[in-house]
Amino acid sequence: MAKSEGPSQPVEVELPPALVRLFPGSTARMAIEAASVAALIQALDARWPGMRDRLCDSTPRIRRNIHVFVDGARADLDTPLRPGARVKIVTAMLG
């Protein structure tokens, strides 16, 4: 997984309902300190072990059925996060 660079920064995160149901104690919206999408996923996994495995595959990349958007733009693990960024994690429908 990519490493974060620079200081951590609070960002707003929105999780899909499917993840919230799988991880008791998680919420649909929260603030987390992270300098990159990779660091954000690490922080989520630290709070709710196993969440990283739901979001990333072993290569590591974001799973193909998961989409991460930062301020409305599609993101990957290396995407940096600015203070106050809005991160939305969405599960895609596969057919």
ChimeraX commands (.cxc) that place a marker at each C-alpha (Angstrom):
marker #1 position 0.00,0.00,0.00 radius 0.5
marker #1 position 1.20,3.51,-0.76 radius 0.5
marker #1 position 2.57,5.48,2.17 radius 0.5
marker #1 position 1.19,8.83,3.16 radius 0.5
marker #1 position 3.39,11.87,2.84 radius 0.5
marker #1 position 3.31,15.00,4.92 radius 0.5
marker #1 position 1.32,15.70,8.08 radius 0.5
marker #1 position -2.05,14.11,8.73 radius 0.5
marker #1 position -5.07,16.28,8.08 radius 0.5
marker #1 position -8.74,15.93,9.01 radius 0.5
marker #1 position -10.94,14.89,6.08 radius 0.5
marker #1 position -14.65,14.08,5.90 radius 0.5
marker #1 position -15.40,10.46,5.01 radius 0.5
marker #1 position -18.66,8.91,3.86 radius 0.5
marker #1 position -18.95,5.11,3.90 radius 0.5
marker #1 position -21.51,3.06,1.97 radius 0.5
marker #1 position -24.32,1.45,4.00 radius 0.5
marker #1 position -23.00,-2.05,3.22 radius 0.5
marker #1 position -19.71,-1.31,5.04 radius 0.5
marker #1 position -21.44,0.35,7.96 radius 0.5
marker #1 position -23.58,-2.78,8.43 radius 0.5
marker #1 position -20.51,-5.06,8.32 radius 0.5
marker #1 position -18.51,-3.12,10.92 radius 0.5
marker #1 position -20.38,-2.51,14.19 radius 0.5
marker #1 position -19.56,0.87,15.67 radius 0.5
marker #1 position -18.77,2.45,12.32 radius 0.5
marker #1 position -20.85,5.35,11.06 radius 0.5
marker #1 position -21.83,6.55,7.61 radius 0.5
marker #1 position -19.98,9.86,8.12 radius 0.5
marker #1 position -16.92,10.70,10.14 radius 0.5
marker #1 position -13.78,12.83,10.27 radius 0.5
marker #1 position -10.42,11.06,10.00 radius 0.5
marker #1 position -6.88,12.40,9.83 radius 0.5
marker #1 position -5.08,11.23,6.70 radius 0.5
marker #1 position -2.75,12.72,4.09 radius 0.5
marker #1 position -3.66,10.25,1.31 radius 0.5
marker #1 position -6.33,7.75,0.37 radius 0.5
marker #1 position -3.96,4.93,1.39 radius 0.5
marker #1 position -3.48,6.50,4.83 radius 0.5
marker #1 position -7.25,6.95,5.14 radius 0.5
marker #1 position -7.84,3.26,4.44 radius 0.5
marker #1 position -5.14,2.35,6.98 radius 0.5
marker #1 position -6.87,4.56,9.57 radius 0.5
marker #1 position -10.25,2.95,8.85 radius 0.5
marker #1 position -8.69,-0.50,9.21 radius 0.5
marker #1 position -7.08,0.51,12.52 radius 0.5
marker #1 position -10.53,1.45,13.86 radius 0.5
marker #1 position -12.37,-1.48,12.27 radius 0.5
marker #1 position -9.99,-4.38,11.53 radius 0.5
marker #1 position -10.80,-6.06,8.24 radius 0.5
marker #1 position -12.13,-2.94,6.53 radius 0.5
marker #1 position -8.97,-2.64,4.41 radius 0.5
marker #1 position -9.58,-6.11,3.01 radius 0.5
marker #1 position -13.09,-5.06,1.98 radius 0.5
marker #1 position -11.73,-1.96,0.20 radius 0.5
marker #1 position -8.42,-3.17,-1.30 radius 0.5
marker #1 position -7.17,-6.29,-3.04 radius 0.5
marker #1 position -3.75,-7.89,-2.47 radius 0.5
marker #1 position -1.89,-6.02,-5.26 radius 0.5
marker #1 position -2.67,-3.54,-3.39 radius 0.5
marker #1 position -5.27,-1.54,-5.28 radius 0.5
marker #1 position -8.77,-0.40,-4.53 radius 0.5
marker #1 position -11.08,-3.30,-5.38 radius 0.5
marker #1 position -12.82,-3.07,-8.75 radius 0.5
marker #1 position -16.25,-2.99,-7.10 radius 0.5
marker #1 position -15.25,-0.07,-4.86 radius 0.5
marker #1 position -14.96,3.53,-6.03 radius 0.5
marker #1 position -13.34,6.28,-3.99 radius 0.5
marker #1 position -14.05,9.91,-4.79 radius 0.5
marker #1 position -12.17,12.88,-3.34 radius 0.5
marker #1 position -14.04,16.15,-3.74 radius 0.5
marker #1 position -16.06,14.51,-6.52 radius 0.5
marker #1 position -13.09,13.19,-8.54 radius 0.5
marker #1 position -12.23,9.48,-8.83 radius 0.5
marker #1 position -9.22,8.64,-6.66 radius 0.5
marker #1 position -6.71,5.84,-6.13 radius 0.5
marker #1 position -4.48,4.92,-3.18 radius 0.5
marker #1 position -1.86,7.54,-4.09 radius 0.5
marker #1 position -4.34,10.44,-4.20 radius 0.5
marker #1 position -3.33,13.11,-1.66 radius 0.5
marker #1 position -5.93,14.58,0.68 radius 0.5
marker #1 position -6.11,18.28,1.44 radius 0.5
marker #1 position -7.42,19.52,4.81 radius 0.5
marker #1 position -11.21,19.35,4.78 radius 0.5
marker #1 position -11.40,17.13,1.68 radius 0.5
marker #1 position -14.62,15.17,1.23 radius 0.5
marker #1 position -14.04,11.47,0.58 radius 0.5
marker #1 position -16.90,9.28,-0.53 radius 0.5
marker #1 position -16.53,5.51,-0.77 radius 0.5
marker #1 position -19.08,3.83,-3.01 radius 0.5
marker #1 position -19.80,0.19,-3.80 radius 0.5
marker #1 position -20.35,-0.42,-7.50 radius 0.5
marker #1 position -22.93,-2.78,-8.92 radius 0.5
marker #1 position -21.35,-5.64,-10.79 radius 0.5
marker #1 position -23.39,-7.51,-13.33 radius 0.5
marker link #1:1,2 radius 0.2
marker link #1:2,3 radius 0.2
marker link #1:3,4 radius 0.2
marker link #1:4,5 radius 0.2
marker link #1:5,6 radius 0.2
marker link #1:6,7 radius 0.2
marker link #1:7,8 radius 0.2
marker link #1:8,9 radius 0.2
marker link #1:9,10 radius 0.2
marker link #1:10,11 radius 0.2
marker link #1:11,12 radius 0.2
marker link #1:12,13 radius 0.2
marker link #1:13,14 radius 0.2
marker link #1:14,15 radius 0.2
marker link #1:15,16 radius 0.2
marker link #1:16,17 radius 0.2
marker link #1:17,18 radius 0.2
marker link #1:18,19 radius 0.2
marker link #1:19,20 radius 0.2
marker link #1:20,21 radius 0.2
marker link #1:21,22 radius 0.2
marker link #1:22,23 radius 0.2
marker link #1:23,24 radius 0.2
marker link #1:24,25 radius 0.2
marker link #1:25,26 radius 0.2
marker link #1:26,27 radius 0.2
marker link #1:27,28 radius 0.2
marker link #1:28,29 radius 0.2
marker link #1:29,30 radius 0.2
marker link #1:30,31 radius 0.2
marker link #1:31,32 radius 0.2
marker link #1:32,33 radius 0.2
marker link #1:33,34 radius 0.2
marker link #1:34,35 radius 0.2
marker link #1:35,36 radius 0.2
marker link #1:36,37 radius 0.2
marker link #1:37,38 radius 0.2
marker link #1:38,39 radius 0.2
marker link #1:39,40 radius 0.2
marker link #1:40,41 radius 0.2
marker link #1:41,42 radius 0.2
marker link #1:42,43 radius 0.2
marker link #1:43,44 radius 0.2
marker link #1:44,45 radius 0.2
marker link #1:45,46 radius 0.2
marker link #1:46,47 radius 0.2
marker link #1:47,48 radius 0.2
marker link #1:48,49 radius 0.2
marker link #1:49,50 radius 0.2
marker link #1:50,51 radius 0.2
marker link #1:51,52 radius 0.2
marker link #1:52,53 radius 0.2
marker link #1:53,54 radius 0.2
marker link #1:54,55 radius 0.2
marker link #1:55,56 radius 0.2
marker link #1:56,57 radius 0.2
marker link #1:57,58 radius 0.2
marker link #1:58,59 radius 0.2
marker link #1:59,60 radius 0.2
marker link #1:60,61 radius 0.2
marker link #1:61,62 radius 0.2
marker link #1:62,63 radius 0.2
marker link #1:63,64 radius 0.2
marker link #1:64,65 radius 0.2
marker link #1:65,66 radius 0.2
marker link #1:66,67 radius 0.2
marker link #1:67,68 radius 0.2
marker link #1:68,69 radius 0.2
marker link #1:69,70 radius 0.2
marker link #1:70,71 radius 0.2
marker link #1:71,72 radius 0.2
marker link #1:72,73 radius 0.2
marker link #1:73,74 radius 0.2
marker link #1:74,75 radius 0.2
marker link #1:75,76 radius 0.2
marker link #1:76,77 radius 0.2
marker link #1:77,78 radius 0.2
marker link #1:78,79 radius 0.2
marker link #1:79,80 radius 0.2
marker link #1:80,81 radius 0.2
marker link #1:81,82 radius 0.2
marker link #1:82,83 radius 0.2
marker link #1:83,84 radius 0.2
marker link #1:84,85 radius 0.2
marker link #1:85,86 radius 0.2
marker link #1:86,87 radius 0.2
marker link #1:87,88 radius 0.2
marker link #1:88,89 radius 0.2
marker link #1:89,90 radius 0.2
marker link #1:90,91 radius 0.2
marker link #1:91,92 radius 0.2
marker link #1:92,93 radius 0.2
marker link #1:93,94 radius 0.2
marker link #1:94,95 radius 0.2
view
